[in-house]
Amino acid sequence: MGAEQGIVTTETGEKLNKVEALKRKKDGLAVWDDISRYAKEGFAAITEEDFIRLRWFGIYQQMPNAEGHFMVRIRIPNGFLTPAQFRVIGQIAQKHGRGFGDITTRQNIQLHWITITAAADLLKELEAVGLVTKFACGDTPRNVVGCPLAGYLADEIIDASGPAAEVNQRLLDADRELSNLPRKFKTSIGGCHLHCHQPQINDIGAYGVKRKNPRTGAQEVGYGMVVGGGLSTTPHMAQALRVFITPEQLPAVCKAIALLFRDFGYREKRTRARLKFLVADWGWEKFRDQLEKTLGYALEHDDTLSGPPVALHTDHVGIGAQKQPGLSYVGVPIERGRLTAQQMIAAADLAAKHGGPDARIALSNKQNLLLINIPNAQVQALAADLAAAGLPTQTPLWRTNLVSCTGSQFCNLAIVETKQRAERILKYLEKECPIDTPIFVSVTGCPNACAQYQIADIGLMGVVCNFRGVRGTEAYNVLLGGTLGHNAHFAKPVLKKVPAEHIHEAIKRIVDAYKERRNGPAETFSAFVGRHTPEELAAWMTIPEMAEVA
């Protein structure tokens, strides 16, 4: 085969990108047997192609690549864990990951500084408590996300915990039937009245629906569905299929969409290999028609199901009553999504101590932590113990809504460092810029949008600039006013190349302008942004130091 600009041509004349070519040679799941061998032979024995295939089991090279360390992503469906599972993750982080781990915006946990020997060991440790890393990365069906209070939230439209778990398992059990997708495939299933699972930015977004049956007139609950959403360098809002799906139908529908993506998704250019491009080209009606052919039956069409409504969401943190009498959840805002191993172990132990055998732990896509099934009589004692462990339940609103990707500390794609910068931004805003309404801030290290900057109120995308004569200075492009729901739209670009060391000041300026000029306390930040031009917003946000950016 010959290669040119990332494309290889097979002997039959077929054009494939390089990753497609290596998958033809050896399926990603086939690397499982090599992991133990590489653990014995060492990092130097790993082939270039197998570095890619290791991602099928959540093992991803971290920066600097030559030093032999990996990020390992643990697949956590719906973000749900038992205390025992969370304790084991903390112990692994302590033993193999230099004492910390990160909650992701897809309810996974990522551990860093893992060697190939440790990876082989920890996969067994995770498997012993019912956790896997299979399909956590690579061209596979990724972790199925949902509301972290599915089944527990008093106001939820429908309990989606069972269907989400079944869909996740069905996609995992498909093995090689779904191990060679054109690219990653993301599924979101939730019944939360706030639609906190962000259905519109996923390949599949199933959201809770309560409606009157058009034939019988009886009230019923089920799911609406949107498809083809995604962020990265070319963001797309998912398109509504305008169907009503019953809980019993949902697993088969989700798998059928994955199969449809496998069979019709684009494979020549990886930049166009996501489902969103296929949906954009086909349109939702053609996609729905093809889905029904794949299923072998027609779905119930309902043109009123054009997408989830707008809902102001500030994550499920603090203390709240569950639908189960006498029980509460305790939500803990996690600073930039990073937990120490000691905090993970402490949270697991405290959940078990105060909640007993029914206690559960959940992770949110805003990188926060929840302890569930806590008897009301134990809630205050638990909150006090959590605070003593460095996990207070009551914090300024900023901490609830500021998320951060991995950044250049570990990520091969990142342009700037994010975790330490996010900490500096957060501490400054908490001290200097109090708020009384949620404002979602995303600190993202590159255009690939792991921290979802396009749907944030304030989205920061890492770039470099020439600042005060220093080339390559870390900076951020600023986007404002993203929102989901019926009037979903991506954040609009407002400023370019704000030096990282001054970005917190620029954020304070625009938030101060919002607080001074909003139409009453009920007006959201996104609505305020929508009333003003990018030029007006940029004028309020610009700092004097911007004059020194070349």
DOVOMAR-567260 format. One record per residue (C-alpha): residue number from 1; residue in one letter; z, x, y. Coordinates in Angstrom, 1 decimal, padded with zeros to 4 digits. Each point is the difference from the previous one (the first is absolute). Example, Ala and Ser with C-alpha at 12.3 -4.5 7.8 and 13.67 -1.06 7.14 Angstrom:
2
REC   pos   code       pz       px       py
REC     1      A    007.8    012.3   -004.5
REC     2      S   -000.7    001.4    003.4
***
This chain:
550
REC   pos   code       pz       px       py
REC     1      M    000.0    000.0    000.0
REC     2      G   -000.7    001.1    003.5
REC     3      A    002.3   -000.7    003.0
REC     4      E   -000.7   -000.5    003.6
REC     5      Q    002.3   -001.3    002.8
REC     6      G    002.5   -001.4   -002.5
REC     7      I   -002.7   -001.8   -002.1
REC     8      V   -001.1    000.9   -003.5
REC     9      T   -003.1   -001.2   -001.7
REC    10      T    000.1   -000.6   -003.7
REC    11      E   -002.7    000.9   -002.5
REC    12      T   -001.3   -003.6    000.2
REC    13      G   -000.3    000.2    003.8
REC    14      E    003.1   -002.0    000.8
REC    15      K    001.9    001.0    003.1
REC    16      L    003.8    000.2   -000.2
REC    17      N    002.7    001.5    002.2
REC    18      K    001.9    002.9   -001.5
REC    19      V    003.0   -002.1   -001.0
REC    20      E   -002.2   -002.5   -001.8
REC    21      A   -001.6    002.9   -001.8
REC    22      L    003.3    001.4   -001.3
REC    23      K    001.1   -003.4   -001.1
REC    24      R   -003.1   -000.3   -002.1
REC    25      K    000.9    003.3   -001.7
REC    26      K    003.6   -001.0   -000.7
REC    27      D    002.0   -003.1    000.8
REC    28      G    002.9    000.4    002.3
REC    29      L    002.4   -001.4   -002.6
REC    30      A   -001.1    002.7   -002.4
REC    31      V    002.0    002.6    002.0
REC    32      W    003.2   -001.4   -001.4
REC    33      D   -000.2    002.3   -003.0
REC    34      D   -000.6    003.0    002.3
REC    35      I    003.1   -000.5    002.1
REC    36      S    002.3    001.4   -002.8
REC    37      R   -002.4    002.8   -000.6
REC    38      Y   -000.1    001.0    003.7
REC    39      A    003.7   -000.2    000.1
REC    40      K    000.1    002.8   -002.6
REC    41      E   -002.9    002.0    001.3
REC    42      G    000.9   -000.2    003.7
REC    43      F   -001.7   -001.1    003.2
REC    44      A   -002.7    002.6   -000.2
REC    45      A   -001.4   -001.6   -003.2
REC    46      I   -000.8   -003.3    001.7
REC    47      T   -003.8   -000.4    000.5
REC    48      E   -001.4   -001.1    003.4
REC    49      E   -001.2   -003.3   -001.6
REC    50      D    003.4   -000.7   -001.6
REC    51      F    001.7    000.3    003.4
REC    52      I   -002.0   -003.1    000.8
REC    53      R    000.8   -001.7   -003.3
REC    54      L    003.7    000.6    000.3
REC    55      R    000.0   -002.6    002.7
REC    56      W   -000.5   -002.7   -002.6
REC    57      F    003.7    000.7   -000.9
REC    58      G    001.1    000.2    003.6
REC    59      I    000.1    003.8    000.1
REC    60      Y   -001.7    001.2    003.2
REC    61      Q   -000.3    003.6    001.4
REC    62      Q    002.1    000.5    003.1
REC    63      M   -000.5    002.5    002.8
REC    64      P   -000.2    002.9   -000.2
REC    65      N   -002.1   -000.4   -003.1
REC    66      A    000.2    003.6   -001.2
REC    67      E    003.8   -000.1   -000.5
REC    68      G   -000.1   -002.3   -003.0
REC    69      H    001.9   -003.0    001.2
REC    70      F   -000.8   -003.7   -000.3
REC    71      M    000.9   -003.4    001.4
REC    72      V    000.8   -002.5   -002.7
REC    73      R   -000.3   -003.7    000.8
REC    74      I    002.1   -002.4   -002.0
REC    75      R   -001.5   -003.4   -000.5
REC    76      I    002.5   -002.8    000.9
REC    77      P   -001.6   -003.4   -000.3
REC    78      N    001.1   -002.4    002.8
REC    79      G    002.4    002.8    001.0
REC    80      F    002.6   -001.2   -002.6
REC    81      L    002.4    002.4   -001.6
REC    82      T    003.2   -000.3   -002.0
REC    83      P    002.9    002.1    001.2
REC    84      A   -000.4    002.2   -003.1
REC    85      Q   -003.6    000.6    000.8
REC    86      F    000.8    000.9    003.6
REC    87      R    002.7    002.4   -001.2
REC    88      V   -002.4    001.8   -002.3
REC    89      I   -002.5    000.4    002.9
REC    90      G    002.8    001.5    002.1
REC    91      Q    001.0    002.3   -002.8
REC    92      I   -003.6    001.2   -000.5
REC    93      A   -000.3    000.6    003.8
REC    94      Q    003.2    002.0   -000.1
REC    95      K   -001.1    002.0   -003.1
REC    96      H   -003.7    000.5    000.7
REC    97      G   -000.9   -001.2    003.5
REC    98      R    002.2    002.1    002.3
REC    99      G    002.4   -003.0    000.6
REC   100      F   -002.1   -002.7    001.7
REC   101      G   -002.7   -002.7   -000.5
REC   102      D   -002.1   -002.2    002.2
REC   103      I   -000.5   -003.8   -000.2
REC   104      T   -003.7   -000.8    000.6
REC   105      T   -001.7   -002.9    001.7
REC   106      R   -001.0   -001.2   -003.5
REC   107      Q    003.6   -000.2   -001.3
REC   108      N   -000.3    003.2   -002.1
REC   109      I    002.2    003.1    000.2
REC   110      Q   -001.6    003.4    000.4
REC   111      L    001.8    003.2   -001.1
REC   112      H   -001.1    003.4    001.3
REC   113      W    000.3    003.6   -001.1
REC   114      I   -000.6   -000.9   -003.6
REC   115      T   -001.4    002.7   -002.4
REC   116      I   -002.2   -000.9   -002.9
REC   117      T    002.8    000.8   -002.4
REC   118      A    002.3   -002.3    001.8
REC   119      A   -002.7   -002.7    000.2
REC   120      A   -000.3    000.0   -003.8
REC   121      D    003.8   -000.3   -000.3
REC   122      L    000.5   -002.7    002.6
REC   123      L   -002.7   -002.2   -001.4
REC   124      K    002.1   -000.3   -003.1
REC   125      E    003.2   -000.6    002.0
REC   126      L   -001.7   -002.8    001.9
REC   127      E   -001.5   -001.5   -003.1
REC   128      A    003.5   -000.2   -001.6
REC   129      V    001.1   -002.4    002.8
REC   130      G   -003.2   -002.0    000.0
REC   131      L   -001.8    001.7    002.9
REC   132      V   -003.5    001.5    000.0
REC   133      T   -002.3    002.0    002.2
REC   134      K   -003.2   -001.2   -001.7
REC   135      F   -002.6   -001.3    002.4
REC   136      A    002.1    001.0    003.0
REC   137      C   -002.9    002.0    001.4
REC   138      G   -003.6    000.5   -000.9
REC   139      D   -002.9   -002.4   -000.3
REC   140      T    002.2   -002.6   -001.6
REC   141      P    001.8   -003.3    000.7
REC   142      R    002.9    001.2    002.1
REC   143      N    003.6   -001.4    000.2
REC   144      V    000.2   -003.8    000.5
REC   145      V    001.9   -000.7    003.1
REC   146      G    001.9   -003.1    001.1
REC   147      C    002.9   -001.3    002.0
REC   148      P    003.2    002.0   -000.9
REC   149      L    001.9   -003.2   -000.1
REC   150      A   -002.4   -001.9   -002.3
REC   151      G    002.1   -002.4   -002.0
REC   152      Y    003.0    000.4    002.2
REC   153      L   -001.1   -001.0    003.5
REC   154      A    001.2   -003.5    001.0
REC   155      D   -003.1   -000.8    002.2
REC   156      E   -002.7    001.3   -002.3
REC   157      I   -003.0   -002.3   -000.7
REC   158      I   -000.2    001.0   -003.7
REC   159      D    001.8    002.5   -002.2
REC   160      A   -002.7    002.5   -000.6
REC   161      S    002.1    002.5   -002.0
REC   162      G   -001.2   -001.1   -003.4
REC   163      P   -003.7   -000.1    000.8
REC   164      A    000.2    003.4    001.8
REC   165      A    001.7    001.6   -003.0
REC   166      E   -002.5   -001.5   -002.4
REC   167      V   -003.0    001.1    002.1
REC   168      N    001.4    003.5    000.3
REC   169      Q    000.5    000.2   -003.8
REC   170      R   -003.4   -001.5   -000.8
REC   171      L   -001.7    002.6    002.2
REC   172      L    002.0    002.8   -001.6
REC   173      D   -000.6   -001.2   -003.5
REC   174      A   -003.8   -000.1    000.7
REC   175      D    000.1    003.8   -000.5
REC   176      R   -003.6    001.3   -000.1
REC   177      E   -001.4   -003.4    000.7
REC   178      L    001.1    000.6    003.6
REC   179      S    000.6    003.8    000.1
REC   180      N   -003.4    000.7    001.6
REC   181      L   -000.3   -002.1    003.1
REC   182      P   -002.2    001.1    002.9
REC   183      R    003.1    000.9    002.0
REC   184      K    003.6   -001.2    000.4
REC   185      F    000.7   -003.7   -000.3
REC   186      K    003.0   -001.6    001.7
REC   187      T    001.6   -003.3   -000.8
REC   188      S    002.5   -002.0    002.0
REC   189      I    001.7   -003.2   -001.3
REC   190      G    002.7   -001.8    001.9
REC   191      G    001.5   -003.4    000.8
REC   192      C    002.1    001.0    003.0
REC   193      H   -000.3   -002.3    003.0
REC   194      L   -000.3    003.1    002.2
REC   195      H   -002.9    001.4   -002.1
REC   196      C    001.8    003.4    000.1
REC   197      H   -002.2    001.2   -002.9
REC   198      Q   -002.9    000.4    002.5
REC   199      P   -002.7   -001.8   -002.1
REC   200      Q   -002.8    000.6    002.5
REC   201      I   -000.1    003.8   -000.3
REC   202      N   -000.3    000.0   -003.8
REC   203      D   -002.9   -000.2   -002.4
REC   204      I    001.7   -003.1   -001.4
REC   205      G    002.5   -001.9    002.1
REC   206      A    001.6   -003.1   -001.6
REC   207      Y    002.3   -001.9    002.3
REC   208      G    002.2   -003.1   -000.5
REC   209      V   -001.4   -003.4    000.8
REC   210      K    001.7   -003.4    000.1
REC   211      R   -002.4   -002.9    000.2
REC   212      K   -000.7   -003.6   -000.9
REC   213      N   -002.1   -000.3   -003.1
REC   214      P   -003.3   -001.5    001.2
REC   215      R   -000.4   -002.2   -003.1
REC   216      T    003.6   -001.1   -000.7
REC   217      G    001.6    000.3    003.4
REC   218      A    003.0    001.8   -001.6
REC   219      Q    001.5    003.1    001.6
REC   220      E   -000.7    003.2   -001.9
REC   221      V    000.3    003.7    000.5
REC   222      G   -002.4    002.8   -001.0
REC   223      Y   -002.0    002.8    001.6
REC   224      G   -002.7    000.5    002.5
REC   225      M   -002.0    003.2   -000.3
REC   226      V   -001.8    002.5    002.2
REC   227      V   -002.0    003.0   -001.2
REC   228      G   -001.6    003.1    001.3
REC   229      G    002.7    001.2    002.5
REC   230      G    000.8    003.6    000.6
REC   231      L    000.7    002.5    002.8
REC   232      S   -000.9    003.8    000.0
REC   233      T   -002.8    001.2    002.2
REC   234      T   -001.9   -003.3   -000.2
REC   235      P    002.5   -002.9    000.1
REC   236      H   -000.9   -003.4   -001.3
REC   237      M    002.0   -003.2    000.0
REC   238      A   -000.2   -001.8   -003.3
REC   239      Q   -002.2   -003.1   -000.2
REC   240      A    001.4   -003.3   -001.3
REC   241      L   -001.5   -001.4   -003.2
REC   242      R    001.1   -003.5    000.9
REC   243      V    001.4   -000.8   -003.4
REC   244      F    003.3   -001.4   -001.3
REC   245      I    001.3    002.0   -002.9
REC   246      T    002.9   -001.1   -002.3
REC   247      P    002.6    002.5   -001.1
REC   248      E   -001.4   -000.2   -003.5
REC   249      Q   -003.5    000.9    001.2
REC   250      L    001.0    002.9    002.2
REC   251      P    000.2    002.9   -002.6
REC   252      A   -003.5   -000.8   -001.4
REC   253      V   -001.4   -000.3    003.5
REC   254      C    001.4    003.3    001.1
REC   255      K   -001.3    001.8   -003.1
REC   256      A   -003.4   -001.6    000.4
REC   257      I   -000.3    001.3    003.6
REC   258      A    000.9    003.5   -001.3
REC   259      L   -002.8   -000.3   -002.6
REC   260      L   -002.4   -001.2    002.6
REC   261      F    000.8    003.0    002.1
REC   262      R   -000.4    002.3   -003.0
REC   263      D   -003.5   -001.5   -000.8
REC   264      F   -001.4   -000.5    003.5
REC   265      G    001.9    002.4    002.3
REC   266      Y   -001.9    002.8    001.6
REC   267      R    000.2    003.5   -001.6
REC   268      E   -002.4    002.3    001.7
REC   269      K    002.0    000.7    003.2
REC   270      R    003.7    000.0   -000.2
REC   271      T    000.3   -001.0    003.6
REC   272      R   -001.6   -003.3   -001.0
REC   273      A    001.6   -000.4   -003.4
REC   274      R    002.8   -002.5    001.0
REC   275      L   -000.2   -003.7   -000.8
REC   276      K    000.0   -000.8    003.7
REC   277      F   -003.6    001.3    000.4
REC   278      L   -001.2   -002.2   -002.9
REC   279      V    001.7   -003.1    001.4
REC   280      A   -001.4    000.8    003.5
REC   281      D   -003.5    000.2   -001.4
REC   282      W    000.2   -003.0   -002.3
REC   283      G    002.1   -002.3    002.1
REC   284      W    002.8   -002.1   -001.3
REC   285      E   -002.1   -002.8   -001.5
REC   286      K   -002.2    002.3   -002.1
REC   287      F    003.1    001.9   -001.1
REC   288      R    001.7   -003.3   -001.0
REC   289      D   -003.0   -001.0   -002.0
REC   290      Q   -000.1    003.2   -001.9
REC   291      L    003.7   -000.1   -000.6
REC   292      E   -000.4   -003.5   -001.6
REC   293      K   -002.7    001.4   -002.2
REC   294      T    002.2    002.8   -001.1
REC   295      L    002.9   -002.4   -000.7
REC   296      G   -002.3   -002.4   -001.8
REC   297      Y    001.3   -003.1    002.0
REC   298      A    000.1   -001.4    003.5
REC   299      L    003.0    000.4    002.2
REC   300      E    001.2   -002.9    002.2
REC   301      H   -001.6    000.4    003.4
REC   302      D    002.0   -000.8    003.1
REC   303      D   -001.5    000.8    003.4
REC   304      T    003.4   -000.5    001.7
REC   305      L    001.2    003.2   -001.7
REC   306      S   -001.6    002.4    002.5
REC   307      G    002.9    002.6    000.0
REC   308      P    003.7    000.3    000.5
REC   309      P    001.4   -001.2    003.3
REC   310      V    001.5    002.3    002.7
REC   311      A    003.7    000.8   -000.7
REC   312      L    002.2    002.4    002.0
REC   313      H    001.4    002.4   -002.5
REC   314      T    002.7    002.6    000.5
REC   315      D    000.7    000.7   -003.7
REC   316      H    002.8   -001.4   -002.1
REC   317      V    002.9    002.2    001.2
REC   318      G    003.6   -000.8    000.9
REC   319      I    002.0   -002.5   -002.0
REC   320      G   -001.5   -003.3   -001.1
REC   321      A    000.7   -002.9   -002.4
REC   322      Q   -002.1   -000.2   -003.1
REC   323      K   -001.2   -003.3   -001.5
REC   324      Q    002.4    000.6   -002.8
REC   325      P    003.4   -001.6    001.0
REC   326      G    002.7    002.5    000.8
REC   327      L   -002.2    003.1    000.1
REC   328      S   -001.4    002.0    002.9
REC   329      Y   -002.4    002.9    000.5
REC   330      V    000.8    003.1    002.1
REC   331      G   -003.0    001.6    001.7
REC   332      V    000.3    003.6    001.2
REC   333      P   -002.4    001.5    002.6
REC   334      I   -001.0    003.4   -001.3
REC   335      E   -000.8    002.6    002.7
REC   336      R   -003.7    000.8   -000.3
REC   337      G    000.1   -001.0   -003.7
REC   338      R    001.7    003.2   -001.2
REC   339      L    003.0   -000.1   -002.3
REC   340      T    002.1    002.9   -001.3
REC   341      A    000.7    000.1   -003.7
REC   342      Q    003.7   -000.5    000.8
REC   343      Q   -000.8   -003.2    001.9
REC   344      M   -002.1   -001.3   -002.9
REC   345      I    002.7    000.6   -002.5
REC   346      A    002.6   -001.4    002.4
REC   347      A   -002.0   -003.2    000.6
REC   348      A   -000.5   -000.4   -003.7
REC   349      D    003.7    000.4   -000.8
REC   350      L    001.0   -002.3    002.9
REC   351      A   -002.4   -002.7   -001.1
REC   352      A    001.5    000.1   -003.5
REC   353      K    003.6    000.2    001.3
REC   354      H   -000.3   -003.0    002.3
REC   355      G   -002.7   -002.0   -001.8
REC   356      G    000.7    000.6   -003.6
REC   357      P   -002.5   -000.2   -002.8
REC   358      D   -002.3   -002.4    001.9
REC   359      A   -000.3    002.2    003.1
REC   360      R   -003.5    001.0    000.9
REC   361      I   -001.6    002.5    002.5
REC   362      A   -003.3   -000.6    001.9
REC   363      L   -002.2    002.1    002.2
REC   364      S   -002.0   -001.5    002.9
REC   365      N   -003.4    001.0    001.3
REC   366      K    001.7    000.8    003.3
REC   367      Q    001.7    002.8   -002.0
REC   368      N    003.4   -001.7    000.0
REC   369      L    002.6   -000.7   -002.8
REC   370      L    001.6   -003.2   -001.2
REC   371      L    002.9   -000.6   -002.4
REC   372      I   -000.2   -003.4   -001.6
REC   373      N    002.2   -002.4   -001.9
REC   374      I    003.2    001.0    001.8
REC   375      P    002.8   -002.6   -000.2
REC   376      N    000.9   -001.2    003.4
REC   377      A    003.6    001.2   -000.3
REC   378      Q   -001.3    003.6   -000.6
REC   379      V   -002.5    000.1    002.9
REC   380      Q    002.2    001.5    002.7
REC   381      A    001.5    002.6   -002.3
REC   382      L   -003.4    001.0   -001.2
REC   383      A   -001.3    000.3    003.6
REC   384      A    003.0    002.2    000.9
REC   385      D   -000.6    002.2   -003.1
REC   386      L   -003.7    000.3    000.9
REC   387      A    000.8    001.1    003.5
REC   388      A    002.4    002.6   -001.3
REC   389      A   -002.9    001.3   -002.1
REC   390      G   -002.2    000.3    003.0
REC   391      L   -001.8   -003.3   -000.6
REC   392      P    001.1   -002.4    002.7
REC   393      T   -001.2   -003.5   -000.1
REC   394      Q    000.2   -000.5    003.7
REC   395      T   -002.2    002.2    002.1
REC   396      P   -002.2   -000.4    003.1
REC   397      L   -003.2   -002.0   -000.6
REC   398      W   -002.2    003.1    000.3
REC   399      R    001.3    001.3   -003.3
REC   400      T   -001.0   -003.1   -001.9
REC   401      N   -003.6    000.2    001.2
REC   402      L   -001.0    003.7    000.3
REC   403      V   -002.0    001.3   -003.0
REC   404      S   -001.4    003.4   -000.7
REC   405      C   -002.4    001.5   -002.5
REC   406      T    000.5    003.3   -001.8
REC   407      G   -001.8    002.1    002.7
REC   408      S   -001.1    003.6   -000.1
REC   409      Q    003.3    001.2   -001.6
REC   410      F   -001.5   -001.0   -003.4
REC   411      C   -003.3   -001.9    000.4
REC   412      N   -003.3    001.8   -000.4
REC   413      L   -001.7   -002.5    002.4
REC   414      A    002.5   -000.2    002.8
REC   415      I   -000.8    001.6    003.4
REC   416      V    003.5   -000.1    001.4
REC   417      E    003.6    000.1   -001.1
REC   418      T    001.6   -003.5   -000.1
REC   419      K    003.4   -000.3   -001.6
REC   420      Q    001.9    002.3    002.5
REC   421      R   -002.0   -001.4    002.9
REC   422      A    000.8   -003.6   -001.1
REC   423      E    003.7    001.0    000.0
REC   424      R   -000.2    001.4    003.5
REC   425      I   -001.8   -003.1    001.3
REC   426      L    002.5   -002.3   -001.7
REC   427      K    003.1    001.7    001.3
REC   428      Y   -001.5    000.1    003.5
REC   429      L   -001.0   -003.7    000.0
REC   430      E    003.4   -001.1   -001.4
REC   431      K    001.8    001.8    002.8
REC   432      E   -002.3   -000.5    002.9
REC   433      C   -002.0   -003.2   -000.6
REC   434      P    001.9   -002.9   -001.5
REC   435      I   -001.9   -003.0   -001.1
REC   436      D    000.9   -003.6   -000.8
REC   437      T   -003.1   -000.9   -002.1
REC   438      P   -001.7    001.8   -002.8
REC   439      I   -002.7    002.6    000.8
REC   440      F   -001.8    001.6   -002.9
REC   441      V   -000.7    003.7    000.5
REC   442      S   -002.2    002.0   -002.4
REC   443      V    000.0    003.8    000.0
REC   444      T   -003.1    001.0   -002.0
REC   445      G   -001.2    003.6   -000.6
REC   446      C   -003.8   -000.7   -000.3
REC   447      P   -002.6   -002.8    000.2
REC   448      N    000.7   -001.1   -003.6
REC   449      A    002.7   -002.4    001.0
REC   450      C    002.7    000.4   -002.7
REC   451      A    002.5   -001.1    002.7
REC   452      Q   -002.3   -002.9    001.1
REC   453      Y   -000.5    000.9    003.6
REC   454      Q   -002.8   -002.5    000.5
REC   455      I    002.3   -003.0   -000.6
REC   456      A    003.1    001.4    002.0
REC   457      D    001.1   -001.1    003.4
REC   458      I   -000.1    003.7    000.9
REC   459      G   -002.2    002.1   -002.3
REC   460      L    000.0    003.8    000.2
REC   461      M   -002.8    001.8   -001.7
REC   462      G    000.2    003.8   -000.3
REC   463      V   -002.5    002.2    001.7
REC   464      V   -000.1    003.4    001.7
REC   465      C   -000.7    000.9    003.6
REC   466      N   -000.1    002.9    002.5
REC   467      F    003.2   -000.3    001.9
REC   468      R    001.1    002.5    002.6
REC   469      G   -002.6    002.4   -001.3
REC   470      V    001.2   -000.2   -003.6
REC   471      R   -002.7   -001.1   -002.4
REC   472      G    001.0   -002.0   -003.1
REC   473      T    003.0   -001.6    001.7
REC   474      E    001.2   -003.0   -002.0
REC   475      A   -000.6   -003.3    001.7
REC   476      Y   -000.5   -003.7   -000.6
REC   477      N   -002.6   -002.6    000.8
REC   478      V    001.8   -003.2    001.0
REC   479      L   -001.0   -003.5   -001.1
REC   480      L    001.8   -003.1    001.1
REC   481      G    000.4   -003.7   -001.0
REC   482      G   -001.0   -000.3   -003.7
REC   483      T    001.0   -003.2   -001.8
REC   484      L   -000.5   -001.9   -003.2
REC   485      G   -000.3   -003.8   -000.6
REC   486      H   -002.6   -002.6    001.1
REC   487      N   -000.9    002.0    003.1
REC   488      A    000.2    003.3   -001.7
REC   489      H   -001.5    003.0    001.9
REC   490      F    000.3    003.7   -000.1
REC   491      A    001.8    001.9    002.7
REC   492      K   -002.2    001.1    002.9
REC   493      P   -000.4    003.6    001.0
REC   494      V    001.8    000.7    003.3
REC   495      L    000.6    003.7    000.4
REC   496      K   -001.3    003.2   -001.6
REC   497      K    001.6    003.3   -000.7
REC   498      V    003.6   -000.6    001.2
REC   499      P    001.8    003.3   -000.7
REC   500      A    002.5   -000.6   -002.9
REC   501      E    002.9    001.6    001.9
REC   502      H   -000.4   -002.8    002.7
REC   503      I   -001.1   -003.0   -002.1
REC   504      H    003.5   -001.5    000.1
REC   505      E   -000.2   -000.2    003.8
REC   506      A   -003.4   -001.7   -000.1
REC   507      I    001.5   -002.6   -002.4
REC   508      K    002.9   -000.7    002.2
REC   509      R   -002.3   -000.5    003.0
REC   510      I   -002.0   -002.7   -001.7
REC   511      V    003.1   -001.7   -001.4
REC   512      D    001.6    000.0    003.4
REC   513      A   -003.2   -001.6    001.4
REC   514      Y    000.2   -002.7   -002.7
REC   515      K    003.7   -000.7    000.7
REC   516      E   -000.7   -000.3    003.7
REC   517      R   -003.2   -002.1   -000.2
REC   518      R    000.3   -002.1   -003.1
REC   519      N   -000.3   -003.8    000.3
REC   520      G    003.6   -000.6   -001.0
REC   521      P    002.0    001.3   -003.0
REC   522      A   -002.1   -001.9   -002.5
REC   523      E   -003.2    001.9    000.8
REC   524      T   -000.7    002.6   -002.7
REC   525      F   -001.2    003.5    000.8
REC   526      S   -003.3   -000.7   -001.6
REC   527      A   -000.5   -003.1    002.1
REC   528      F    000.8    002.0    003.1
REC   529      V   -002.5    002.6   -000.9
REC   530      G   -002.6   -002.7   -000.6
REC   531      R    000.4   -001.2    003.6
REC   532      H   -000.9    003.4    001.4
REC   533      T   -003.0    002.3    000.0
REC   534      P    000.1    003.5   -001.6
REC   535      E   -000.3    001.5    003.5
REC   536      E    003.1   -001.9    001.2
REC   537      L    002.0    001.0   -003.0
REC   538      A   -001.1    003.6    000.2
REC   539      A    001.1    000.1    003.7
REC   540      W    003.5   -001.1   -000.9
REC   541      M    000.2    002.3   -003.0
REC   542      T   -001.5    003.2    001.5
REC   543      I    002.5    002.8    000.5
REC   544      P   -000.4    002.8    002.6
REC   545      E   -000.5    002.6   -002.7
REC   546      M   -003.3   -001.6   -001.0
REC   547      A   -001.6    001.7    002.9
REC   548      E    000.5    003.3   -001.9
REC   549      V   -002.0   -001.1   -003.1
REC   550      A   -003.5    001.4   -000.2
***
